[in-house]
Amino acid sequence: MALMGRVTDVINILGQKISPASYEDELRERLAVTGVCIFGRQTGEGDEEVHVVPETPKPLVEAALATAVRQTLAGFPKAHIDWFATLPRNANGKVLRLEVQRAAGA
């Protein structure tokens, strides 16, 4: 039996497996936003890159955002940053990571 299409909360960057929850919490506090979703996406070369999606109705100051991401995700390669006014959530308030990934790729 194999699970197909499962969205995991674990990101594998340069062989290091991390759970993004603590990084999301730290960025949410640093940026004073209502939510953050961090996920990994494979490149055409097979590497996984980090994507950071803060939830805020207004754009953030780019320099402050870059500094917060760099400090929070120190040791990881460059992160791709997008922002959503509202992150998609289920009835319990949990972020729907697959929908964020699809929308961030569009």
C-alpha positions as CSV (number, residue, x, y, z in Angstrom):
1,M,0.0,0.0,0.0
2,A,1.3,3.5,-0.8
3,L,-0.1,6.9,-0.1
4,M,-0.1,9.0,-3.2
5,G,-0.5,12.8,-3.3
6,R,0.0,13.2,0.4
7,V,1.1,16.7,1.5
8,T,3.7,16.4,4.2
9,D,4.8,19.0,6.8
10,V,8.4,18.0,6.5
11,I,10.7,19.8,4.1
12,N,14.0,18.3,2.9
13,I,16.5,21.0,2.1
14,L,20.1,20.0,1.3
15,G,19.5,16.6,3.0
16,Q,18.2,18.3,6.2
17,K,14.7,17.4,7.1
18,I,12.8,20.0,9.1
19,S,9.3,20.6,10.3
20,P,8.3,24.2,9.2
21,A,5.9,24.8,12.2
22,S,8.4,26.5,14.5
23,Y,9.8,28.6,11.6
24,E,6.3,29.6,10.6
25,D,5.6,30.7,14.2
26,E,8.8,32.7,14.5
27,L,8.2,34.5,11.2
28,R,4.6,35.2,12.1
29,E,5.8,36.9,15.2
30,R,8.7,38.7,13.6
31,L,6.5,40.0,10.7
32,A,3.4,40.7,12.8
33,V,1.2,38.9,10.3
34,T,-1.8,36.6,10.9
35,G,-0.1,33.5,9.4
36,V,2.8,32.0,7.5
37,C,3.1,28.9,5.3
38,I,6.5,27.5,4.5
39,F,6.9,24.6,2.1
40,G,9.4,23.0,-0.2
41,R,9.1,22.5,-3.9
42,Q,11.3,20.5,-6.2
43,T,13.2,22.2,-9.0
44,G,13.7,20.8,-12.4
45,E,17.2,19.6,-11.2
46,G,15.6,17.6,-8.4
47,D,16.7,20.0,-5.6
48,E,14.1,21.2,-3.1
49,E,13.7,25.0,-2.6
50,V,12.1,26.8,0.2
51,H,9.0,29.0,-0.3
52,V,7.7,31.4,2.3
53,V,4.1,32.7,2.1
54,P,3.1,35.3,4.7
55,E,-0.6,36.0,5.2
56,T,-1.2,39.8,5.3
57,P,-3.8,42.0,3.6
58,K,-1.1,44.6,2.7
59,P,2.4,44.2,1.2
60,L,5.3,44.0,3.6
61,V,8.3,46.2,3.5
62,E,10.6,44.2,1.3
63,A,13.8,44.8,3.3
64,A,12.2,43.9,6.6
65,L,10.7,40.8,5.1
66,A,14.0,39.7,3.6
67,T,15.8,40.3,6.9
68,A,13.3,38.3,8.9
69,V,13.4,35.4,6.5
70,R,17.2,35.4,6.3
71,Q,17.5,35.4,10.1
72,T,14.8,32.8,10.7
73,L,15.9,30.5,8.0
74,A,19.6,30.9,8.5
75,G,21.6,28.0,7.0
76,F,19.0,27.4,4.2
77,P,19.5,28.5,0.7
78,K,17.6,31.4,-0.7
79,A,13.8,31.4,0.0
80,H,11.2,32.4,-2.6
81,I,8.7,34.8,-1.1
82,D,5.1,35.4,-2.1
83,W,2.3,36.8,0.1
84,F,-1.4,36.1,0.3
85,A,-4.1,38.4,1.7
86,T,-5.7,35.3,3.2
87,L,-4.3,31.7,3.4
88,P,-6.7,29.0,2.5
89,R,-7.8,27.1,5.6
90,N,-10.1,24.2,6.5
91,A,-13.0,24.4,8.9
92,N,-10.6,23.9,11.9
93,G,-8.4,26.8,10.8
94,K,-5.5,24.7,9.6
95,V,-3.7,26.0,6.5
96,L,-4.4,24.0,3.4
97,R,-0.7,23.6,2.3
98,L,-1.5,21.9,-1.1
99,E,-3.8,24.8,-2.1
100,V,-1.1,27.3,-1.0
101,Q,1.5,25.4,-3.1
102,R,-0.8,25.3,-6.1
103,A,-1.7,29.0,-5.8
104,A,1.9,30.1,-5.2
105,G,3.0,28.2,-8.4
106,A,0.3,29.9,-10.5
